Amino acid sequence: MLTPGMGAVSTTFMAGVELVRKGCALPIGSVTQLATIRLGKRTERRTPLIREFVPLAPLDSLVFGGWDIFPDTAYEAAGKADVLKPHHLEEVKGLLSSIRPMRAAFDRAYVKKLDGTHVKKAKTKFDLAEEIKDDIQQFKKGTGAERLVMVWCGSTEVFLDSHLVHADPAKFEHAMKTNHPAISPSMLYAWAAITSGVPFANGAPNLTVDIPALQELARQHNVPICGKDFKTGQTLLKTALAPCFKARMLGLKGWFSTNILGNRDGEVLDDPDSFKTKEESKLGVLEHILQPQLYPELYGKMCHKVRINYYPPRGDNKEGWDNIDIFGWLDYPMQIKVDFLCRDSILAAPIVLDLVLFLDLTQRAGLRGIQEWLSFYFKSPMCAPQLYPEHDLFIQSMKLKNTLRWMMGEELITHLGAEYYD
Ligand SMILES: NC(=O)c1ccc[n+]([C@@H]2O[C@H](COP(=O)([O-])OP(=O)(O)OC[C@H]3O[C@@H](n4cnc5c(N)ncnc54)[C@H](O)[C@@H]3O)[C@@H](O)[C@H]2O)c1
C-alpha cells in the first residue's frame, strides 16, 4: 500500500489499520470492514459481511510505504498532523516509526504553499517518473508484497486544464521528457504506478489520472484506476440531502457552503490556484444530481457557492456550514441549516482502506481502466467521456453493491415489487 503524500490522511489511515489489527479500535466508517450485503430475495435472509462475501485481502496482510517532501517518519508526521490522541499514537509507535517516506517528485509550481527538502533531483520529469518506478520495485522487494495499490494522499495541486499532451500515451511520454508544464508531479506517480501494473486512486481533486493518456495506459496495462477527491464531510452530506429534495420534487433556490479548517490541507487550499481545483470538484455535485435541464422550474435558477477558509486554531477539525434555501408547494420558501463539526482525516482514512482493498480485488477480478462503481468514495467521480458522473450517494451505494454481487455471480438487486420478494 503506497501513498504519495504522508500527511494527515495517510498517517491516520496507517495508524488506524494498525490499531484495528491490534484489537484496540473498530474500523468505523469502513464499508469493507463493517458493511453487510443482502443477497437474493428478502425471504432468504442472506446478509453476509462484504469482507466475507468477496475475497478481500485481510488487514493483517497490508504493509505501508509512501513518499513525502518532508523526511518525517509516519509517527512524526502523525504527531504534527495532530489528528489522533497521544495514547493512540503510542500504541502504534513501533510500526509508524519504521515507515520512512521516500524522496518525493515535487515542484513548487504545483503546490505553492509548501516547500520541502526531501525531494528527488533529476533532469526531466520522465527521469523522475522512472525513479518512482524504481521506488515501487524496491518497496515490493523490501517488503515481499505480492501486489500493490497506490492512493494519492498528497496535497491538492494547482488547477490544470486538460491539454493536448494528455491526449495519448506517446504525447504524454514526450511531454515528460521535455518537462512540459501540463505534467504535474501527481501525474508522474500515476504514470509510474500504471506502467508498473499498480492500481491507482486519486484522493485529491487534481487532474492526475483523469486524462486520456493515463486512462489508455491503464487499459493497456490491465490496471484499475479511480478518483477524484475523497468524499468526506460537506460533500458527503450534500450528496445525501440533494437526492432527497429531488426525490420529493422540492425546489432549490440556493446552497451556500462554507468551511473553516486549519490543517496543512487548509493551508495549501489558501492558495487561490489550489482552491480553484477544490472548488471545481465541490461545485459539480448539485448540477449532476438535480439535473436543472430536466427540472428548470425547480433547479434552473439555483445559486451554488462554496468557500474554504484557512483558520489555524481548528486544525484537522473542520467546521462546515451549509445554508440551503429550498421551496415547496406554491413556491413557499424554507431554509435548512447544517453545521457539521467534523474531523477531516477521521472521515477520509476508512475511504483509503476501502479503496485499497477494492482496487486490489478489482485487479484480481480482471477489471481495468476507470472503476465507476467506486464513485461512492469521490466528490468528483471519474467516468467515461461519453457519460456524466453519478453523484447521488444512494445510487452510488447501490452500484457498488451490485458490482460486488455481479463479481460473485449473485443476482442483482433491483427493488422490484413486494410480490416478487425482491
Ligand atoms: N481529509 C479529507 O477529508 C480530504 C477529503 C478530500 C480530499 N482530501 C485530499 O487529500 C489530500 C491529503 O490531505 P491531508 O489532509 O492528508 O493533507 P496533508 O497536507 O496533511 O498531507 C499531504 C502531504 O502531501 C505531501 N506532498 C505534497 N506534494 C507531494 C508530492 N508531490 N509528493 C509527495 N508528497 C507530497 C505534503 O508534504 C503533505 O505531507 C489533499 O489533497 C486533500 O485535499 C482530503
The ligand as an ORCA input file, in Angstrom:
! r2SCAN-3c Opt
* xyz 0 1
  N      -9.147     14.869      4.739
  C     -10.170     14.956      3.946
  O     -11.294     14.927      4.364
  C      -9.936     15.052      2.477
  C     -11.046     14.977      1.655
  C     -10.878     15.043      0.297
  C      -9.617     15.174     -0.230
  N      -8.551     15.291      0.580
  C      -7.274     15.473     -0.065
  O      -6.352     14.513      0.372
  C      -5.055     15.076      0.297
  C      -4.341     14.815      1.608
  O      -4.975     15.519      2.658
  P      -4.225     15.684      4.053
  O      -5.198     16.291      4.973
  O      -3.540     14.421      4.412
  O      -3.138     16.781      3.670
  P      -1.691     16.971      4.331
  O      -1.243     18.330      3.923
  O      -1.695     16.647      5.783
  O      -0.801     15.869      3.615
  C      -0.414     15.951      2.296
  C       1.058     15.595      2.221
  O       1.430     15.525      0.848
  C       2.781     15.960      0.775
  N       3.044     16.242     -0.628
  C       2.679     17.334     -1.361
  N       3.101     17.181     -2.637
  C       3.743     15.989     -2.712
  C       4.394     15.285     -3.751
  N       4.465     15.790     -4.984
  N       4.927     14.079     -3.479
  C       4.846     13.546     -2.223
  N       4.266     14.194     -1.191
  C       3.711     15.387     -1.437
  C       2.847     17.124      1.728
  O       4.157     17.377      2.134
  C       1.971     16.626      2.879
  O       2.726     15.995      3.901
  C      -5.225     16.557     -0.018
  O      -5.025     16.772     -1.383
  C      -6.651     16.809      0.323
  O      -7.222     17.863     -0.428
  C      -8.681     15.208      1.922
*
